[in-house]
Amino acid sequence: MAEQRGPARGSKRGDRNHPGQSRGKGASSRSGRNPKAGDARSRDGDGHRDGDSLGRGGRDGGRGGREGRPSRDGDSRGRGGRDGRPSRDGDSRGRGGRDDRSGDGERRSGARGLRGDGRDAPPEAGPRSWGGLARRGAARIHEDQSQFEPELEADYVPPTAEEDPVAFAKHQAREAKRAAGDATRERLRTEAQKAIARSGAKPAKPKPKPKKIPEALDRRTLVPRPLPDPKRQLKDLLGDSAGGRAWRDLNQAAEHLEEGRSGQSRVIAERLYRRTPEVVEVAEMFGLSLYAQGRWRQAIEVLEDVREASGLPDQNPVLADAHRAVGNFADVERLWIELREASPSNELMNEGRIVAAGALADQGRLQDAVRTLGKGWKRPKRPFDHHLRRAYALADLYERAGERPQAKELFGWIAHHEPRYLDAKQRAR
């Protein structure tokens, strides 16, 4: 009955199996057994095969083979044979004949381990879970490392060109390859270290721009003015009793300031200033006490009014030093020029020079500062306090400018006349 279906279906539908026809799973070559005799899936005279290239078992004529057409053992795609074409064992991609074994259990030529052209497959190393590409790469690594094994042995003696030219050439090639590999690793290590250094290094900070020096205040030219008696002025403003007490308080504030008690002086002077700001002596005492406490901007505001109201440069050195403290160097220069043109006492001029030279030094102009403070300087035989102050400031500038011999000699002169004057004795050594 099976023989009657073959030609009838083949003449109409080609290679289709009959819906009731078995796919031949029982005849699979995976078991390595031949189909049983009398099995309905094995047909005599129908061109059956023992397992196709995909290991699906024998099918009749590929898929319901036609009568009189030969079948083949696995086509190029591992499927059933087509009419009129020769068969081959294993396809060109090495997939044909997978797990196909003949009766004696041997692999066919298309099984793993051989290429389609008969050559050996690339060597592999490592577990199968790596995949074919990784395993072939691991095998190449082991193969390359095996080339260097002789050189790594302690008792290895390299061959000479006279003894064995071929071995010597191979030895030279291995040495060159090893040297190239070492050079590459060293280059990569250096580049990695540089990259790490760049990532960990802090970004370079931009150089700070030099601060712009504020322009000097627009001041009126000094014109001396007659000032009233402060005691009389306080009594006129506050009355005889209160004015008398205010006058005593003003003198007490001056005494505190002279003794270095600037805090107590400021409290008294501030109380008087709030009641009588128009009294120049009261404003002057308040401004000086603010200056002594380092309240530069408040001192500038008060002392500028004192300068304007009095028309005198008496407080120019103190006012200039307060401007210097806040970086108003243009005001320092203007006040120094104003003081110099007024030609006050030597003591006041010394104080003005010290402040002007200090402002130049603050700007990094040390040589200009030395010239300003050293101009007209002569050592008096009997120096007063303002002489010692100027000499100390000049010696300090010498030292900062790198002129150590002049600095030590001048510090020594100060220590000779006043051994306890600041740290002149220590700096003279």
DADANOR-V708182 format. One record per residue. N is the residue number from 1. RES is the residue in one letter. OMEGA is omega in radians with two decimals (NA if undefined). Layout:
n=N res=RES omega=OMEGA
n=N res=RES omega=OMEGA
This chain:
n=1 res=M omega=3.08
n=2 res=A omega=-3.12
n=3 res=E omega=3.12
n=4 res=Q omega=-3.10
n=5 res=R omega=-3.03
n=6 res=G omega=-3.10
n=7 res=P omega=-3.11
n=8 res=A omega=-3.13
n=9 res=R omega=-3.11
n=10 res=G omega=-3.12
n=11 res=S omega=-3.09
n=12 res=K omega=-2.96
n=13 res=R omega=3.11
n=14 res=G omega=-2.99
n=15 res=D omega=3.13
n=16 res=R omega=3.00
n=17 res=N omega=3.03
n=18 res=H omega=-3.13
n=19 res=P omega=-3.13
n=20 res=G omega=-3.07
n=21 res=Q omega=-3.11
n=22 res=S omega=3.08
n=23 res=R omega=3.03
n=24 res=G omega=3.12
n=25 res=K omega=-3.12
n=26 res=G omega=-3.11
n=27 res=A omega=-3.09
n=28 res=S omega=3.14
n=29 res=S omega=3.13
n=30 res=R omega=3.13
n=31 res=S omega=-3.12
n=32 res=G omega=-3.11
n=33 res=R omega=3.03
n=34 res=N omega=3.10
n=35 res=P omega=3.11
n=36 res=K omega=3.09
n=37 res=A omega=3.11
n=38 res=G omega=3.11
n=39 res=D omega=-3.12
n=40 res=A omega=-3.10
n=41 res=R omega=3.14
n=42 res=S omega=-3.03
n=43 res=R omega=3.12
n=44 res=D omega=3.09
n=45 res=G omega=-3.12
n=46 res=D omega=3.10
n=47 res=G omega=-3.13
n=48 res=H omega=3.12
n=49 res=R omega=-3.14
n=50 res=D omega=3.08
n=51 res=G omega=3.09
n=52 res=D omega=-3.06
n=53 res=S omega=3.10
n=54 res=L omega=3.10
n=55 res=G omega=-3.12
n=56 res=R omega=-3.05
n=57 res=G omega=-3.08
n=58 res=G omega=3.03
n=59 res=R omega=-3.08
n=60 res=D omega=3.07
n=61 res=G omega=-3.09
n=62 res=G omega=3.03
n=63 res=R omega=-3.12
n=64 res=G omega=-3.03
n=65 res=G omega=3.13
n=66 res=R omega=3.13
n=67 res=E omega=3.07
n=68 res=G omega=3.11
n=69 res=R omega=-3.11
n=70 res=P omega=3.04
n=71 res=S omega=3.14
n=72 res=R omega=-3.09
n=73 res=D omega=3.06
n=74 res=G omega=3.05
n=75 res=D omega=-3.08
n=76 res=S omega=3.09
n=77 res=R omega=3.10
n=78 res=G omega=-3.13
n=79 res=R omega=-3.08
n=80 res=G omega=-3.08
n=81 res=G omega=3.06
n=82 res=R omega=-3.05
n=83 res=D omega=2.97
n=84 res=G omega=3.14
n=85 res=R omega=3.14
n=86 res=P omega=3.13
n=87 res=S omega=3.06
n=88 res=R omega=-3.11
n=89 res=D omega=3.11
n=90 res=G omega=3.12
n=91 res=D omega=-3.07
n=92 res=S omega=3.14
n=93 res=R omega=3.06
n=94 res=G omega=-3.12
n=95 res=R omega=-3.12
n=96 res=G omega=3.07
n=97 res=G omega=3.09
n=98 res=R omega=-3.10
n=99 res=D omega=3.10
n=100 res=D omega=3.12
n=101 res=R omega=3.03
n=102 res=S omega=-3.09
n=103 res=G omega=-3.11
n=104 res=D omega=3.03
n=105 res=G omega=-3.13
n=106 res=E omega=3.09
n=107 res=R omega=3.00
n=108 res=R omega=-3.07
n=109 res=S omega=-3.12
n=110 res=G omega=-3.11
n=111 res=A omega=3.11
n=112 res=R omega=-3.11
n=113 res=G omega=3.09
n=114 res=L omega=3.05
n=115 res=R omega=3.13
n=116 res=G omega=-3.13
n=117 res=D omega=3.10
n=118 res=G omega=3.14
n=119 res=R omega=3.10
n=120 res=D omega=3.08
n=121 res=A omega=3.14
n=122 res=P omega=3.13
n=123 res=P omega=-3.13
n=124 res=E omega=3.11
n=125 res=A omega=3.13
n=126 res=G omega=-3.12
n=127 res=P omega=-3.12
n=128 res=R omega=-3.13
n=129 res=S omega=3.12
n=130 res=W omega=-3.02
n=131 res=G omega=-3.05
n=132 res=G omega=-3.09
n=133 res=L omega=3.14
n=134 res=A omega=-3.13
n=135 res=R omega=3.09
n=136 res=R omega=3.08
n=137 res=G omega=3.11
n=138 res=A omega=3.11
n=139 res=A omega=3.10
n=140 res=R omega=3.11
n=141 res=I omega=3.13
n=142 res=H omega=-3.14
n=143 res=E omega=3.12
n=144 res=D omega=-3.13
n=145 res=Q omega=3.14
n=146 res=S omega=3.11
n=147 res=Q omega=-3.08
n=148 res=F omega=-3.06
n=149 res=E omega=3.14
n=150 res=P omega=-3.12
n=151 res=E omega=-3.10
n=152 res=L omega=3.12
n=153 res=E omega=-3.06
n=154 res=A omega=-3.08
n=155 res=D omega=-3.11
n=156 res=Y omega=3.08
n=157 res=V omega=-3.09
n=158 res=P omega=3.13
n=159 res=P omega=3.08
n=160 res=T omega=-3.13
n=161 res=A omega=-3.13
n=162 res=E omega=-3.10
n=163 res=E omega=-3.08
n=164 res=D omega=-3.11
n=165 res=P omega=-3.10
n=166 res=V omega=3.12
n=167 res=A omega=3.11
n=168 res=F omega=3.12
n=169 res=A omega=3.10
n=170 res=K omega=3.11
n=171 res=H omega=3.11
n=172 res=Q omega=3.14
n=173 res=A omega=3.11
n=174 res=R omega=3.10
n=175 res=E omega=3.13
n=176 res=A omega=3.13
n=177 res=K omega=3.10
n=178 res=R omega=3.12
n=179 res=A omega=3.11
n=180 res=A omega=3.10
n=181 res=G omega=3.10
n=182 res=D omega=3.13
n=183 res=A omega=3.13
n=184 res=T omega=3.12
n=185 res=R omega=3.12
n=186 res=E omega=3.11
n=187 res=R omega=3.13
n=188 res=L omega=3.12
n=189 res=R omega=3.13
n=190 res=T omega=3.13
n=191 res=E omega=3.12
n=192 res=A omega=3.12
n=193 res=Q omega=3.10
n=194 res=K omega=3.13
n=195 res=A omega=3.11
n=196 res=I omega=3.13
n=197 res=A omega=3.13
n=198 res=R omega=-3.13
n=199 res=S omega=-3.12
n=200 res=G omega=-3.10
n=201 res=A omega=3.08
n=202 res=K omega=3.12
n=203 res=P omega=-3.13
n=204 res=A omega=3.13
n=205 res=K omega=3.10
n=206 res=P omega=-3.14
n=207 res=K omega=-3.13
n=208 res=P omega=3.11
n=209 res=K omega=3.12
n=210 res=P omega=-3.12
n=211 res=K omega=3.11
n=212 res=K omega=-3.12
n=213 res=I omega=3.13
n=214 res=P omega=3.09
n=215 res=E omega=-3.12
n=216 res=A omega=3.10
n=217 res=L omega=3.10
n=218 res=D omega=-3.08
n=219 res=R omega=3.04
n=220 res=R omega=3.08
n=221 res=T omega=-3.10
n=222 res=L omega=3.05
n=223 res=V omega=-3.13
n=224 res=P omega=-3.12
n=225 res=R omega=3.07
n=226 res=P omega=-3.12
n=227 res=L omega=3.11
n=228 res=P omega=3.07
n=229 res=D omega=-3.06
n=230 res=P omega=-3.13
n=231 res=K omega=3.13
n=232 res=R omega=-3.12
n=233 res=Q omega=3.11
n=234 res=L omega=3.11
n=235 res=K omega=3.10
n=236 res=D omega=-3.09
n=237 res=L omega=-3.03
n=238 res=L omega=-3.04
n=239 res=G omega=-3.06
n=240 res=D omega=-3.08
n=241 res=S omega=-3.12
n=242 res=A omega=3.12
n=243 res=G omega=3.09
n=244 res=G omega=3.11
n=245 res=R omega=3.12
n=246 res=A omega=3.11
n=247 res=W omega=3.09
n=248 res=R omega=3.11
n=249 res=D omega=3.14
n=250 res=L omega=3.10
n=251 res=N omega=3.10
n=252 res=Q omega=3.10
n=253 res=A omega=3.10
n=254 res=A omega=3.12
n=255 res=E omega=3.08
n=256 res=H omega=-3.11
n=257 res=L omega=-3.14
n=258 res=E omega=3.13
n=259 res=E omega=3.10
n=260 res=G omega=3.12
n=261 res=R omega=-3.03
n=262 res=S omega=-3.13
n=263 res=G omega=3.12
n=264 res=Q omega=3.12
n=265 res=S omega=-3.11
n=266 res=R omega=-3.12
n=267 res=V omega=-3.12
n=268 res=I omega=-3.09
n=269 res=A omega=3.14
n=270 res=E omega=3.10
n=271 res=R omega=3.11
n=272 res=L omega=-3.10
n=273 res=Y omega=3.13
n=274 res=R omega=-3.11
n=275 res=R omega=-3.08
n=276 res=T omega=-3.13
n=277 res=P omega=-3.10
n=278 res=E omega=3.09
n=279 res=V omega=-3.02
n=280 res=V omega=-3.12
n=281 res=E omega=3.09
n=282 res=V omega=3.12
n=283 res=A omega=3.14
n=284 res=E omega=3.13
n=285 res=M omega=3.12
n=286 res=F omega=3.13
n=287 res=G omega=3.13
n=288 res=L omega=3.10
n=289 res=S omega=3.04
n=290 res=L omega=3.11
n=291 res=Y omega=-3.13
n=292 res=A omega=3.12
n=293 res=Q omega=3.13
n=294 res=G omega=3.08
n=295 res=R omega=-2.91
n=296 res=W omega=-3.04
n=297 res=R omega=3.06
n=298 res=Q omega=3.11
n=299 res=A omega=3.12
n=300 res=I omega=-3.10
n=301 res=E omega=-3.10
n=302 res=V omega=-3.07
n=303 res=L omega=3.03
n=304 res=E omega=3.09
n=305 res=D omega=3.12
n=306 res=V omega=3.11
n=307 res=R omega=-3.12
n=308 res=E omega=-3.08
n=309 res=A omega=-3.08
n=310 res=S omega=-3.07
n=311 res=G omega=-3.08
n=312 res=L omega=3.13
n=313 res=P omega=-3.02
n=314 res=D omega=-3.12
n=315 res=Q omega=3.13
n=316 res=N omega=3.11
n=317 res=P omega=3.12
n=318 res=V omega=3.13
n=319 res=L omega=3.12
n=320 res=A omega=3.14
n=321 res=D omega=3.06
n=322 res=A omega=3.06
n=323 res=H omega=3.10
n=324 res=R omega=-3.11
n=325 res=A omega=-3.13
n=326 res=V omega=3.08
n=327 res=G omega=3.10
n=328 res=N omega=-3.03
n=329 res=F omega=3.09
n=330 res=A omega=3.09
n=331 res=D omega=3.11
n=332 res=V omega=-3.13
n=333 res=E omega=3.13
n=334 res=R omega=-3.13
n=335 res=L omega=3.10
n=336 res=W omega=3.09
n=337 res=I omega=3.12
n=338 res=E omega=3.12
n=339 res=L omega=-3.12
n=340 res=R omega=3.14
n=341 res=E omega=3.12
n=342 res=A omega=3.13
n=343 res=S omega=3.11
n=344 res=P omega=-3.12
n=345 res=S omega=3.12
n=346 res=N omega=3.14
n=347 res=E omega=-3.14
n=348 res=L omega=3.11
n=349 res=M omega=3.10
n=350 res=N omega=3.13
n=351 res=E omega=3.12
n=352 res=G omega=3.12
n=353 res=R omega=-3.14
n=354 res=I omega=-3.13
n=355 res=V omega=-3.13
n=356 res=A omega=3.12
n=357 res=A omega=3.10
n=358 res=G omega=3.11
n=359 res=A omega=3.09
n=360 res=L omega=3.11
n=361 res=A omega=3.10
n=362 res=D omega=3.13
n=363 res=Q omega=-3.14
n=364 res=G omega=-3.13
n=365 res=R omega=-3.03
n=366 res=L omega=-3.13
n=367 res=Q omega=3.07
n=368 res=D omega=3.12
n=369 res=A omega=3.12
n=370 res=V omega=3.14
n=371 res=R omega=-3.14
n=372 res=T omega=-3.08
n=373 res=L omega=-3.13
n=374 res=G omega=-3.12
n=375 res=K omega=3.12
n=376 res=G omega=-3.11
n=377 res=W omega=3.05
n=378 res=K omega=-3.11
n=379 res=R omega=3.11
n=380 res=P omega=3.12
n=381 res=K omega=3.10
n=382 res=R omega=-3.05
n=383 res=P omega=2.99
n=384 res=F omega=-3.08
n=385 res=D omega=-3.11
n=386 res=H omega=3.04
n=387 res=H omega=3.13
n=388 res=L omega=3.12
n=389 res=R omega=3.14
n=390 res=R omega=3.14
n=391 res=A omega=3.14
n=392 res=Y omega=3.13
n=393 res=A omega=3.13
n=394 res=L omega=3.10
n=395 res=A omega=3.10
n=396 res=D omega=3.11
n=397 res=L omega=3.07
n=398 res=Y omega=-3.11
n=399 res=E omega=3.14
n=400 res=R omega=3.12
n=401 res=A omega=3.11
n=402 res=G omega=3.13
n=403 res=E omega=-3.04
n=404 res=R omega=-3.12
n=405 res=P omega=3.14
n=406 res=Q omega=-3.13
n=407 res=A omega=-3.12
n=408 res=K omega=-3.13
n=409 res=E omega=-3.13
n=410 res=L omega=3.04
n=411 res=F omega=3.10
n=412 res=G omega=3.10
n=413 res=W omega=3.12
n=414 res=I omega=-3.11
n=415 res=A omega=3.11
n=416 res=H omega=-3.12
n=417 res=H omega=-3.13
n=418 res=E omega=-3.04
n=419 res=P omega=-3.10
n=420 res=R omega=-3.10
n=421 res=Y omega=3.12
n=422 res=L omega=-3.13
n=423 res=D omega=-3.09
n=424 res=A omega=-3.09
n=425 res=K omega=3.13
n=426 res=Q omega=-3.11
n=427 res=R omega=3.10
n=428 res=A omega=-3.07
n=429 res=R omega=NA
